[in-house]
Amino acid sequence: MIVVMKPGCEESDVRHVVELVQQMGLKEHVIVGTDRTVVAAIGDKRSVDKGAIETAPMVDRIVPILAPYKVASKEIQQDPSSVLIAPGAVIGGARIGVIAGPCSVEDEGLLLEIAHAVKAEGAIGLRGGAFKPRTNPYSFQGMGETGLKYLAKAREATGLAVVTEIMSIDQVDMVSEYADVLQIGTRNMHNFNLLVAAGRTNKPILLKRGWSATLDEFLLAAEYIMNEGNKNVVLCERGIRTHEEYVRNTLPLAIIPAVKRESHLPIIIDPSQGTGHAYMVPSMSLASIAAGADGLIIEVHQDPEHAMTDGAQSITPEVFAKLMQDTRRVAEAVGRTA
């Protein structure tokens, strides 16, 4: 349920409501909006004495939360959230945040070259997998901690936020030492123990949609993270599996307005994974911005033909530069910047 406070309530009034919520065995989430302060009470509603809360000083009303996801719901917070991924680098808000880099970290020099190239064109984050979840056990699995060290060096050289994937609970602490944003990939969207572990960190989380997950399941996965106290979640659509075989995945851009209606969380799009074809990445990127996406995460490689992973869907730095120019024009047309 949501406890809506009256305008002009004091901090002591909110604290009193929080104490009542805690006494009932519920978890509280306080959201301070531009006009109202609300206290979301999450937990088993059978233990709730609504009368005790309704009669508390400066309580306006109690509203039930209808969505299965609570903290991620727009019923809790009407204003869109923004997530700070590094000093001056935000996902959400007026500016389109672009994260770019190779699918996997392959070489320190190549990574630095890509990092400088995407930074020069306006990217705010550097992607790169140090640990790679691969369907084929004989495929390249990533460079591990060595790759993380290369990513950290690239951050020192460029100032870009490092975005990289965690695959298991035992990787969380180590990756957190090097990365600014922890990515939970599509194969792990339903790994609830990993979601909980990520929620207990102080790192922003980039949560990718599972390839067969519904919208509710996607937002409930985000709820696992947020329910542990970490509200810095960025959703990422990377395509779903359908009967279509021409593209690697089907990229359902309709999820953007759906998320915007149901949740306050920012959402970015991965057109590289979402299509599997480099030539499709620019057009789907622009379509994503036009549909209301808060950002993009794009695979960029100097020599896609010889990339160790996903070369077919990686664009070159030259194509990325042109794409960023076009992105700015589309962003401006829809009232945003890039």
ZAKOLZA-563083 format. One record per residue (C-alpha): residue in three letters; y, z, x. Coordinates in steps of 0.25 Angstrom, whole numbers, padded with zeros to 4 digits, always signed. Each point is the difference from the previous one (the first is absolute). Last residue first. Layout:
BEGIN
alaYZX
...
This chain:
BEGIN
ala+0054-0108+0089
thr+0010+0003-0011
arg-0001+0002-0015
gly+0006-0006-0013
val-0011-0009-0004
ala+0007-0013+0006
glu+0003+0008+0012
ala-0014+0003+0003
val-0004-0014-0002
arg+0010-0004+0011
arg-0004+0011+0009
thr-0014-0004-0001
asp+0003-0014+0003
gln+0006+0004+0014
met-0012+0009+0002
leu-0010-0011-0003
lys+0007-0009+0011
ala-0002+0011+0010
phe-0014+0003-0004
val-0004-0015+0001
glu+0006+0000+0015
pro-0008+0014+0002
thr-0013-0007-0004
ile-0007+0003-0013
ser-0013+0007-0001
gln-0010-0004-0011
ala-0010-0008+0007
gly+0001+0009+0012
asp-0006+0011-0007
thr-0006+0008+0012
met-0001-0003+0015
ala+0012-0010-0001
his-0003-0013+0008
glu+0004-0010-0011
pro+0011+0010-0004
asp+0007-0002+0013
gln+0014+0008+0000
his-0005+0009-0011
val+0006+0005-0013
glu-0007+0007-0012
ile+0010+0004-0011
ile+0003+0013-0007
leu+0011-0002-0011
gly+0010+0008-0007
asp+0005+0007-0012
ala-0006-0011-0010
gly+0008-0004-0012
ala-0006-0013-0004
ala+0010-0008+0008
ile-0004+0007+0012
ser-0015-0003-0002
ala+0003-0014-0003
leu+0007-0001+0013
ser-0012+0006+0007
met-0010-0009-0007
ser+0008-0013+0004
pro+0000+0005+0015
val-0014+0005+0000
met-0007-0013-0006
tyr+0000-0008+0013
ala-0007+0012+0007
his-0012+0000-0009
gly-0008+0012-0003
thr+0007+0002-0013
gly+0003+0015-0003
gln-0004+0004+0014
ser+0012-0008+0005
pro+0009+0002-0012
asp+0000+0015+0002
ile+0009+0006-0011
ile+0009+0012+0000
ile+0001+0011-0011
pro+0009+0012-0001
leu-0004+0011-0009
his+0007+0004-0013
ser-0012-0004-0008
glu-0004-0006-0014
arg+0011-0011-0002
lys+0002-0003+0015
val-0015+0000+0002
ala-0001-0011-0011
pro+0011-0008+0005
ile-0006-0001+0013
ile-0015-0001-0005
ala+0004-0014-0005
leu-0001-0005+0014
pro-0015-0001-0001
leu-0004-0006+0014
thr-0014-0005-0002
asn-0008+0002+0013
arg-0005-0009+0011
val+0006-0013-0007
tyr-0008-0012-0005
glu-0012+0009-0004
glu+0005+0005-0014
his-0010+0009-0007
thr+0009+0011+0002
arg+0002+0011+0011
ile+0014+0006+0001
gly+0012-0002+0008
arg+0008+0008+0010
glu+0009+0009-0009
cys+0006+0011+0008
leu+0004+0014-0005
val+0010+0008+0008
val-0003+0015+0000
asn+0010+0011+0005
lys-0003+0011-0010
asn-0009+0007+0009
gly-0003+0014-0007
glu-0015-0001-0002
asn+0002-0005-0014
met+0007-0012+0006
ile-0012-0005+0008
tyr-0010+0001-0012
glu+0011-0006-0009
ala+0001-0012+0008
ala-0015-0002-0003
leu+0003+0002-0014
leu+0011-0011+0001
phe-0010-0010+0005
glu-0011+0004-0011
asp+0010-0001-0011
leu+0004-0014+0005
thr-0015-0004+0001
ala-0007-0001+0013
ser-0009-0012+0003
trp+0006-0003+0014
gly+0005+0014+0002
arg+0015+0001+0001
lys+0006+0003+0013
leu+0007+0014+0002
leu+0010+0001+0011
ile+0002+0015+0003
pro+0012+0006+0005
lys-0003+0011+0010
asn+0001+0015-0002
thr-0015+0002-0001
arg-0008+0007-0011
gly+0000-0012-0009
ala-0007-0008+0011
ala-0011+0010-0001
val-0001-0001-0015
leu+0000-0015+0000
leu-0011+0000+0011
asn-0009+0010-0009
phe+0003-0010-0012
asn-0005-0012+0007
his+0003-0009-0012
met+0011-0008+0007
asn-0009+0000+0012
arg-0004-0015+0000
thr+0014-0004-0004
gly+0006+0006+0012
ile+0007+0014+0002
gln+0012-0002+0009
leu+0006+0011+0007
val+0015-0002+0003
asp+0008+0005+0013
ala-0012-0001+0009
tyr-0004+0006+0014
glu-0003+0014-0002
ser-0004-0002-0015
val-0011-0010+0005
met-0007+0012+0007
asp+0001+0010-0011
val-0005-0010-0011
gln-0011-0006+0008
asp-0010+0011-0004
ile+0003-0003-0015
ser-0005-0014+0001
met+0006-0014+0000
ile+0015+0002+0004
glu+0008-0013+0000
thr+0013-0003+0008
val+0015-0001-0003
val+0009+0003+0012
ala+0015+0001-0003
leu+0008-0010+0008
gly+0009+0006+0011
thr-0002-0012+0009
ala-0005+0005+0013
glu-0004+0014-0003
arg-0007-0006-0013
ala-0008-0010+0009
lys-0004+0011+0009
ala-0005+0008-0012
leu-0008-0013-0005
tyr-0006-0001+0014
lys-0005+0014+0000
leu-0006-0002-0014
gly-0008-0012+0006
thr-0005+0009+0011
glu-0004+0010-0011
gly-0009-0010-0006
met-0001-0014+0005
gly-0004-0007-0013
gln-0013-0002-0007
phe-0002-0015+0004
ser-0012-0005-0008
tyr-0014+0003+0002
pro-0001+0010-0012
asn+0005-0011-0009
thr+0008+0006-0012
arg+0010+0005+0010
pro+0009+0012-0001
lys+0009-0001+0012
phe+0005+0012+0008
ala+0012-0003+0009
gly+0006-0009-0011
gly+0014-0005+0001
arg+0012+0001-0008
leu+0014+0001+0005
gly+0011+0005-0009
ile+0015-0002-0003
ala+0000-0016+0001
gly+0013-0006+0001
glu-0002-0013+0008
ala+0002+0006+0014
lys-0010+0011-0004
val-0010-0011-0003
ala+0001-0006+0014
his+0001+0013+0008
ala-0013+0005-0007
ile-0007-0013+0002
glu+0003+0000+0015
leu-0004+0014+0001
leu-0013-0002-0006
leu-0003-0012+0009
gly+0003+0008+0012
glu-0009+0012-0004
asp-0012-0008-0005
glu-0008-0001-0012
val+0006+0009-0011
ser-0006-0005-0013
cys+0006-0008-0012
pro+0012-0003+0009
gly+0014+0004-0004
ala+0010+0002-0012
ile+0006+0010-0009
val+0011-0004-0009
gly+0009+0009-0008
ile+0008-0007-0011
arg+0013+0008-0001
ala+0006+0005-0013
gly-0009+0012-0001
gly-0015+0002+0004
ile-0006+0000+0014
val+0010+0006+0009
ala+0002-0002+0015
gly+0013+0007+0006
pro-0008+0010+0007
ala-0015-0003-0002
ile-0009-0002-0013
leu+0010+0006-0010
val-0006-0002-0014
ser+0008-0003-0012
ser-0003+0004-0014
pro+0005-0006-0012
asp+0008+0009-0010
gln-0008+0003-0013
gln-0009+0011+0006
ile-0010+0008-0007
glu-0003-0010-0012
lys+0001-0011+0011
ser-0013+0005+0005
ala-0004+0002+0014
val+0000+0015-0002
lys-0009-0001-0012
tyr-0011-0010+0000
pro-0008+0000-0013
ala+0013-0005-0007
leu+0004+0009-0013
ile+0008+0011+0007
pro+0004+0009-0011
val+0015+0004-0002
ile+0005+0014+0000
arg+0015+0002-0004
asp+0014+0005+0004
val-0004+0011+0009
met+0013+0007+0005
pro-0006+0014-0001
ala-0015+0001-0003
thr-0003-0001-0015
glu-0008-0013+0002
ile-0008+0006+0012
ala-0005+0012-0007
gly-0003-0009-0013
lys-0008-0010+0008
asp-0010+0010+0004
val-0009-0009+0009
ser-0014+0004+0004
arg-0006-0012-0008
lys+0009-0010+0007
asp-0009+0000+0012
gly+0010-0005+0012
ile+0013-0006+0002
ala+0014+0006-0004
ala+0011-0010+0002
val+0013+0007+0001
val+0012-0008-0004
thr+0015+0000+0005
arg+0009-0009-0008
asp+0012-0009+0002
thr-0001-0006+0014
gly-0014+0004+0001
val-0006+0013+0007
ile-0016-0001-0001
val-0007+0013+0002
his-0015-0001+0001
glu-0008+0012-0004
lys-0015+0003+0001
leu-0006+0008-0012
gly-0008+0013+0000
met+0008+0006-0011
gln+0008+0009+0009
gln+0004-0013+0008
val+0007-0006-0012
leu+0007+0013-0003
glu+0005+0001+0014
val+0005-0014+0000
val+0007+0003-0013
his+0007+0011+0007
arg+0004-0008+0012
val+0006-0011-0009
asp+0009+0011-0007
ser+0003+0006+0014
glu+0005-0014+0005
glu+0010+0000-0011
cys-0001-0009-0013
gly+0012-0008-0003
pro-0007-0010-0008
lys-0012+0006-0008
met-0013+0000+0007
val-0012-0009-0004
val-0013+0006+0002
ile-0010-0012+0002
met-0015+0002-0004
